[in-house]
Amino acid sequence: MEQKNQAIPNSHTTVDLVKPLRCIVKLGGAAITCKNEIETINEENLRIVSSQLRRAMISSSSSAKILGMDWSKRPESSQVPLKVEDFSDLQFLDYSNFIIVHGAGSFGHFQASKSGVHKGGLEKPLIKAGFVATRISVTALNLEIVRALAREGIPSVGMSPFSCGWSTSDRNMESADFSTVAKAIDSGFVPVCFLDFHGFRMGMLCLMKHRAAPY
């Protein structure tokens, strides 16, 4: 990211965080999913990673008790795990500023390869359908990662470059608006970003986590 007193390229933005960003953590798709089984999460690995991230992020001044934030009904349970009273006496959650970025693993690749969406051409029905299908798949994975982190008491929110104003042209970054992510961080949330698609004039780019993270 460029220094504040330097010129900023056309649509790229620099944003000052209230608290410095401590770390960008990359979760490999192969580690958190079962690569040889379509749309299958490696539940054990994801649980371990989420627990380790909580220990790395939490301040010693915060509660030692895990206060789960996934209040959604799980398929194996008839109850919604909601305990409002656990939060009643809690004044704040003190987490270091982290961004979590993850790959797709066994999610999205099947849909992308079958439709040929990486070749571009959104005017074609098959490419448009592949775009939608691929994004449904990767956002489903993102949701499960967010839920796993939330069960560890991490105030995580899923954020994709596609919906945050990032775009590409000729396979290069054209617009990188960090403001939405920065606002989430300054509000005390942990952004969970992922593989995404961007429209661009000469076709389409599958923007991987290692391309997005430096911006």
Residue pairs with C-beta under 8 A, 6 or more apart in sequence:
1 14
1 214
1 215
2 8
2 12
2 14
4 14
4 16
8 14
10 174
10 175
11 167
11 174
11 175
11 176
11 177
12 173
12 175
12 176
12 177
12 215
13 176
13 177
13 178
13 179
14 178
15 178
15 179
15 182
17 97
17 182
17 185
17 186
18 186
19 97
19 185
19 186
20 97
21 97
21 98
21 99
21 185
22 96
22 97
22 98
23 56
23 96
23 98
23 99
24 98
24 99
24 100
24 101
24 213
25 53
25 98
25 99
25 100
25 101
26 101
26 102
26 103
26 209
26 210
26 213
27 49
27 100
27 101
27 102
27 103
27 145
28 102
28 103
28 105
29 35
29 102
29 103
29 104
29 105
29 106
29 107
29 195
30 103
30 105
31 42
31 45
31 49
31 105
32 41
32 42
32 45
32 46
32 49
32 102
32 103
32 105
32 145
33 40
33 41
33 42
33 104
33 105
33 106
33 107
33 141
34 40
34 41
34 42
34 105
34 106
35 105
35 106
36 106
37 106
38 106
38 110
39 106
39 107
39 110
39 137
39 140
39 141
40 106
41 141
41 144
46 144
46 145
46 148
47 148
49 148
50 148
50 149
50 151
50 152
50 154
51 152
53 98
53 100
53 149
53 152
53 154
54 66
54 149
54 152
54 153
54 154
56 96
57 95
57 96
57 98
57 154
57 190
58 94
58 95
58 96
58 153
59 94
59 95
59 96
61 94
62 92
62 93
62 94
62 95
63 90
65 86
66 151
66 152
66 153
67 83
67 86
67 87
67 90
67 153
68 81
68 83
68 150
68 151
68 152
68 153
69 150
69 151
69 153
69 154
69 155
69 156
70 81
70 147
70 150
70 151
71 80
71 81
71 82
72 80
72 147
73 79
73 80
74 81
93 153
93 155
93 188
95 154
95 155
95 188
95 190
97 185
98 190
99 181
99 185
99 190
99 191
99 193
100 145
100 149
100 156
100 190
100 191
100 192
100 193
101 192
101 193
101 194
101 209
101 212
101 213
102 141
102 142
102 145
102 192
102 193
102 194
102 195
102 209
103 194
103 195
103 208
103 209
104 137
104 138
104 141
104 194
104 195
105 141
107 137
107 138
107 140
107 141
108 134
108 135
108 137
108 138
108 141
108 195
110 137
111 117
111 130
111 133
111 134
111 136
111 137
112 118
112 130
112 134
112 206
114 130
115 126
115 127
115 129
115 130
115 131
115 133
115 134
116 126
116 127
116 130
117 127
117 130
117 131
117 134
117 197
117 204
117 206
118 204
118 206
119 127
119 203
119 204
120 127
120 200
120 202
120 203
120 204
121 127
121 203
122 128
122 131
122 199
122 204
131 197
131 204
134 197
135 162
135 196
135 197
138 194
138 195
138 196
139 158
139 160
139 194
141 194
142 158
142 160
142 192
142 194
143 158
145 156
145 158
145 192
145 194
146 156
146 157
146 158
146 192
149 156
149 190
149 192
150 156
154 190
155 188
155 189
155 190
156 189
156 190
156 191
156 192
157 184
157 189
157 190
157 191
157 192
158 192
158 193
158 194
159 180
159 181
159 184
159 191
159 192
159 193
160 193
160 194
160 196
161 193
161 196
161 198
161 207
161 212
162 196
162 197
162 198
164 177
164 180
164 181
165 175
165 177
165 179
165 180
166 173
166 175
166 176
166 177
166 196
166 198
166 207
166 212
167 174
167 175
167 198
167 199
167 200
168 174
168 198
168 200
168 205
168 207
169 200
169 201
169 202
170 200
170 201
170 202
171 200
171 202
171 203
171 205
173 211
173 215
174 200
176 215
178 215
181 191
181 193
184 191
185 191
193 209
193 212
194 209
195 206
195 207
195 208
195 209
196 207
197 204
197 205
197 206
197 207
198 204
198 205
198 207
